Amino acid sequence: MRTFFVEIKCQLGRTYQVASALAEAEIASEIYSIAGDYDILAKFYVEDDIDIGHFVGEKVQVIPGIADTRTVLTFRAF
């Protein structure tokens, strides 16, 4: 399994709708509201053979109300 995070910038007034849609899709293990340049931080786990770029493009970025994303890859837990 590989772990990665996606920071999500939502269209104005759509943060709660995006978070709800993300939760309903049951693809993120954790979803947080955050402050700063992005509105939501979501944690994902995928199998080693899953392409993260395709996963984000096909499962996350298609959610209505998302304006931008930034994917943060992880390498090792300490």
WOHURA-V100670 format. One record per run of one state. SS is the DSSP state (h for helix, s for strand, l for the rest). FROM is the first residue (numbers start at 1). LEN is the number of residues. If there is no record, write none. Layout:
BEGIN
ss-><SS	SS>
from-><FROM	FROM>
len-><LEN	LEN>
END
This chain:
BEGIN
ss-><l	s	l	h	l	s	l	s	l	h	l	s	l>
from-><1	2	11	15	26	30	34	40	47	52	61	66	74>
len-><1	9	4	11	4	4	6	7	5	9	5	8	5>
END
